[in-house]
Amino acid sequence: LIDFCNKIDIEFISTAYDADSVRFLKDLGVKKIKTASADLIDLTIHKKIVECGLEPIVAVGMASFKEISQTMEIYNGYIFRPTLLHCVSNYPCKHSSINLSVLEKIAEKFNVPIGYSDNSIGSEAAMLSVAYGASIIEKHFTFDKSMKGPDHSASSTPEEMIKLINDVNLAIKIIGTPQKTLQEEEKGMHSFSRKSIHTKCEVNNGDEFTEDNIYLLRPGNGIPANELDLIIGKKSTRNLPAYKML
């Protein structure tokens, strides 16, 4: 599997279920390592991860903040801050149990990157998790939902996985950045629909601009409406017809 991942240029990551497996994966050249929600409280695994210098991705399903804090003490001062994956450990889990709002609390309380391990049906929860700051999304994968095992029925088929990936990428695109700027596609509407300052009637050379002889009309490519107070009280330097854009 590692050879195949190298061939197609994706990173191989695996879950270790005991300390010996951590060392085994380290010896295979794995750089990142996942721990299951059930093993949040197996501190021997987390101590071995630190000993081996691996980058941890830690699922925190079924856990309280107190339990997460105990495990996180192992990583205090460690070169890598674990990415904590919020999770509801049931296959499938109910949408009413997902509680994505806790992602922000996890990030704030532990000052770590966050992610979401999705055991729900569909891609909606994964999409929404991105809006709460999830940088990693885990989704179980199957070729046949009818296979025996606890999680096949809640896992994604290849077609569903493609949809989830596309939906998540769309969510990332929609979320964008915290910057508020004039978008390129808004420029035409900006010029057309905003108002600028016009004369309401004829204004002669030397006349003072007042609220009685100027007002605001579309389009918005003259002196913008929010500069009205800068114009009122000034005098015209030439004769202007009615409805003249300033």
C-alpha positions as CSV (number, residue, x, y, z in Angstrom):
1,L,0.0,0.0,0.0
2,I,2.8,2.4,0.8
3,D,4.5,1.6,-2.5
4,F,1.3,2.2,-4.3
5,C,0.7,5.5,-2.5
6,N,4.2,6.7,-3.4
7,K,3.5,5.7,-7.0
8,I,0.4,7.9,-7.3
9,D,1.9,10.7,-5.0
10,I,-0.4,10.6,-2.0
11,E,0.7,10.3,1.6
12,F,0.2,7.0,3.3
13,I,-1.3,7.4,6.8
14,S,-2.4,4.6,9.1
15,T,-4.0,4.1,12.5
16,A,-2.0,2.5,15.3
17,Y,-4.0,0.5,17.9
18,D,-1.1,-0.1,20.3
19,A,2.4,1.1,21.0
20,D,4.1,-1.6,19.0
21,S,2.2,-0.6,15.9
22,V,3.4,2.9,16.3
23,R,7.0,1.7,16.1
24,F,6.1,-0.6,13.2
25,L,4.7,2.3,11.2
26,K,7.6,4.5,12.1
27,D,10.0,1.8,10.7
28,L,7.9,1.8,7.5
29,G,8.6,5.5,7.1
30,V,5.2,6.8,8.0
31,K,5.3,10.5,9.0
32,K,1.8,11.1,10.3
33,I,-0.2,8.7,12.5
34,K,-3.8,8.5,13.4
35,T,-5.2,7.3,16.7
36,A,-8.8,6.1,17.1
37,S,-11.3,7.7,19.4
38,A,-11.4,4.6,21.6
39,D,-7.6,4.9,22.1
40,L,-7.7,8.5,23.3
41,I,-7.2,7.1,26.8
42,D,-4.5,4.6,25.9
43,L,-1.7,6.9,26.9
44,T,1.0,4.3,26.0
45,I,0.2,4.9,22.3
46,H,0.5,8.7,22.6
47,K,3.7,8.4,24.6
48,K,5.1,6.2,21.9
49,I,4.1,8.7,19.2
50,V,6.1,11.4,21.0
51,E,9.1,9.0,21.4
52,C,9.0,8.2,17.6
53,G,8.6,11.8,16.6
54,L,5.5,11.3,14.5
55,E,2.8,13.9,13.7
56,P,-0.4,12.9,15.5
57,I,-4.0,13.0,14.3
58,V,-6.1,12.2,17.3
59,A,-9.8,11.4,17.1
60,V,-11.8,12.4,20.2
61,G,-15.1,10.7,19.8
62,M,-16.8,9.6,23.1
63,A,-14.4,11.9,25.0
64,S,-14.9,14.6,27.6
65,F,-12.8,17.8,27.7
66,K,-11.1,16.4,30.9
67,E,-10.0,13.2,29.0
68,I,-8.8,15.2,26.0
69,S,-6.8,17.4,28.4
70,Q,-5.1,14.4,30.1
71,T,-3.9,13.1,26.7
72,M,-2.9,16.5,25.5
73,E,-0.5,16.8,28.5
74,I,1.6,14.2,26.8
75,Y,2.1,16.5,23.9
76,N,3.0,19.6,25.9
77,G,6.2,21.0,24.4
78,Y,6.1,18.4,21.6
79,I,7.4,19.4,18.2
80,F,4.0,18.7,16.6
81,R,0.6,19.9,17.9
82,P,-1.9,17.1,17.4
83,T,-4.8,17.7,15.0
84,L,-7.9,16.8,17.0
85,L,-10.7,15.2,15.1
86,H,-14.2,15.8,16.5
87,C,-16.2,12.6,16.0
88,V,-19.4,10.9,17.0
89,S,-18.5,7.2,17.5
90,N,-21.5,5.4,16.0
91,Y,-22.0,3.9,12.5
92,P,-24.0,5.8,11.3
93,C,-24.3,8.6,13.8
94,K,-27.4,10.8,14.0
95,H,-27.3,14.3,12.5
96,S,-28.7,15.5,15.8
97,S,-25.7,14.2,17.6
98,I,-23.0,15.7,15.4
99,N,-22.7,19.1,17.2
100,L,-20.2,20.7,14.9
101,S,-20.2,23.8,17.0
102,V,-17.8,22.1,19.4
103,L,-15.1,22.3,16.8
104,E,-14.4,26.0,17.5
105,K,-14.4,25.2,21.3
106,I,-11.8,22.4,20.8
107,A,-9.6,24.7,18.7
108,E,-9.8,27.5,21.3
109,K,-9.4,25.3,24.4
110,F,-6.4,23.3,23.1
111,N,-4.9,25.7,20.6
112,V,-4.5,23.0,18.0
113,P,-5.6,22.4,14.4
114,I,-9.0,20.7,14.2
115,G,-10.7,18.2,11.9
116,Y,-13.8,16.1,11.6
117,S,-14.1,12.3,11.5
118,D,-17.5,11.8,9.8
119,N,-19.6,8.8,10.6
120,S,-22.9,10.3,9.3
121,I,-24.7,9.5,6.1
122,G,-24.2,12.0,3.3
123,S,-21.7,14.8,2.7
124,E,-23.5,17.7,4.5
125,A,-21.7,17.4,7.8
126,A,-18.3,17.3,6.2
127,M,-19.2,20.4,4.1
128,L,-20.3,22.3,7.2
129,S,-17.3,21.2,9.2
130,V,-15.1,23.2,6.9
131,A,-17.0,26.4,7.9
132,Y,-16.0,25.6,11.5
133,G,-12.3,25.3,10.7
134,A,-11.8,21.6,10.0
135,S,-8.6,21.2,8.1
136,I,-8.8,17.4,7.9
137,I,-11.9,15.3,7.1
138,E,-11.9,11.5,7.7
139,K,-14.6,9.4,6.0
140,H,-14.8,5.6,6.0
141,F,-14.7,4.0,2.6
142,T,-16.2,0.8,1.2
143,F,-16.8,-0.9,-2.1
144,D,-20.0,-2.7,-0.7
145,K,-22.3,-1.4,2.0
146,S,-23.7,-4.8,2.6
147,M,-20.4,-6.3,3.7
148,K,-20.1,-7.6,7.3
149,G,-18.6,-5.3,9.8
150,P,-19.7,-2.4,12.0
151,D,-19.2,0.5,9.7
152,H,-19.7,-0.6,6.0
153,S,-23.3,0.7,6.0
154,A,-22.2,4.2,7.0
155,S,-19.2,4.3,4.8
156,S,-18.9,6.0,1.4
157,T,-18.9,4.2,-1.9
158,P,-16.4,5.4,-4.6
159,E,-19.2,7.5,-6.1
160,E,-20.2,8.9,-2.7
161,M,-16.6,9.7,-1.9
162,I,-16.2,11.7,-5.1
163,K,-19.3,13.6,-4.3
164,L,-18.1,14.3,-0.7
165,I,-14.7,15.6,-2.0
166,N,-16.4,17.8,-4.6
167,D,-18.9,19.1,-2.0
168,V,-16.1,19.9,0.5
169,N,-14.0,21.7,-2.2
170,L,-17.1,23.7,-3.1
171,A,-17.6,24.6,0.6
172,I,-14.0,25.8,0.8
173,K,-14.5,27.9,-2.3
174,I,-17.7,29.4,-0.9
175,I,-16.2,30.2,2.5
176,G,-13.4,32.1,1.0
177,T,-11.4,34.5,3.2
178,P,-12.3,37.0,6.0
179,Q,-11.4,39.9,3.6
180,K,-14.4,42.1,2.4
181,T,-13.5,43.4,-1.0
182,L,-15.3,44.4,-4.2
183,Q,-15.4,41.1,-6.2
184,E,-14.4,41.2,-9.9
185,E,-17.9,40.1,-10.9
186,E,-19.5,42.9,-8.9
187,K,-17.7,45.7,-10.7
188,G,-20.4,46.1,-13.4
189,M,-23.2,46.2,-10.8
190,H,-21.1,48.5,-8.7
191,S,-20.9,51.1,-11.5
192,F,-24.5,50.7,-12.6
193,S,-26.5,50.4,-9.4
194,R,-24.8,52.7,-6.9
195,K,-25.7,56.3,-6.8
196,S,-23.6,59.4,-7.5
197,I,-24.2,63.1,-7.1
198,H,-26.3,64.9,-9.8
199,T,-27.8,68.3,-10.1
200,K,-31.6,68.4,-9.5
201,C,-32.1,71.5,-11.5
202,E,-30.0,74.1,-13.4
203,V,-27.0,75.3,-11.3
204,N,-25.3,78.5,-12.4
205,N,-21.6,79.4,-12.1
206,G,-21.1,80.6,-8.5
207,D,-24.2,78.9,-7.1
208,E,-23.8,77.0,-3.8
209,F,-24.6,73.4,-3.8
210,T,-27.5,72.6,-1.4
211,E,-29.9,69.8,-0.7
212,D,-32.4,71.7,-2.9
213,N,-30.3,71.6,-6.1
214,I,-28.4,68.3,-5.9
215,Y,-29.5,64.8,-5.3
216,L,-28.5,61.2,-5.7
217,L,-29.1,59.1,-8.9
218,R,-27.8,56.1,-10.6
219,P,-25.3,55.3,-12.1
220,G,-22.5,55.3,-9.6
221,N,-19.5,56.3,-11.7
222,G,-19.6,60.0,-10.7
223,I,-18.8,61.5,-7.2
224,P,-20.1,58.7,-5.0
225,A,-23.2,59.3,-2.8
226,N,-21.3,58.9,0.5
227,E,-19.4,62.1,-0.4
228,L,-22.5,64.3,-0.4
229,D,-21.5,66.1,2.7
230,L,-18.2,67.1,1.0
231,I,-20.1,68.8,-1.9
232,I,-22.9,70.6,0.0
233,G,-21.8,74.2,0.7
234,K,-19.2,74.3,-2.1
235,K,-19.8,76.5,-5.2
236,S,-20.1,75.6,-8.8
237,T,-17.3,76.8,-11.1
238,R,-19.5,76.7,-14.2
239,N,-23.1,76.5,-15.4
240,L,-24.6,73.1,-15.1
241,P,-27.8,71.7,-16.6
242,A,-30.3,69.7,-14.6
243,Y,-29.5,66.0,-14.1
244,K,-25.8,66.6,-14.7
245,M,-23.6,64.0,-13.0
246,L,-20.9,65.7,-10.9
